[in-house]
Amino acid sequence: MNKNKAIGSEWDDNFDKTILTTEEIVESDLRAALINELIMARKELGISQKQLEVLSGVKQPVIARLELGQSSPQLSTLLKILAPLGKTLAIVPMPK
């Protein structure tokens, strides 16, 4: 455990496991992986969020909030962003 002087309490590395269900942890991990893949795809193409706005029709602030994990976009918005990146969504079995 580490002392967190900013809030004056101790932080346990397993804290998330005490307040989040297994399903919530899995959902959070999947969301983080999706956001990471989206960012990597955009950067691999060398385009900015503003350029992605032009290509996708999705406003740059919406893209920024998505990349920061601050919003949960609708499926249609996500598909609009992924298409110009040459990406799509797929439903695949999860590892056990």
GIBELHU-V389477 format. One record per residue. RES is the residue in one letter. PHI is phi as a letter, one per 30 degrees, with the letter a starting at -180 (NA if undefined). PSI is psi as a letter, one per 20 degrees, with the letter a starting at -180 (none if undefined). Layout:
res: <RES RES>
phi: <PHI PHI>
psi: <PSI PSI>
//
This chain:
res: <M N K N K A I G S E W D D N F D K T I L T T E E I V E S D L R A A L I N E L I M A R K E L G I S Q K Q L E V L S G V K Q P V I A R L E L G Q S S P Q L S T L L K I L A P L G K T L A I V P M P K>
phi: <NA c d c d d c i b c c c e c e e d d c c d e d d d d d d d d d d d d d d d d d d d d d d d i c d d d d d e d d c i c e e d d d d d d d d i c b c d d e d d d d d d d e d d i b b c b c b d d d d>
psi: <q q p o h h i k r q p p h j g h i h i q r g h h g g g g g g g g g g g g h g g g g g h h i k q r h g h h g g h h j p q g h g g g h g h i k i r n q q g h g g h h g h g i i k r r q q o q q q q none>
//
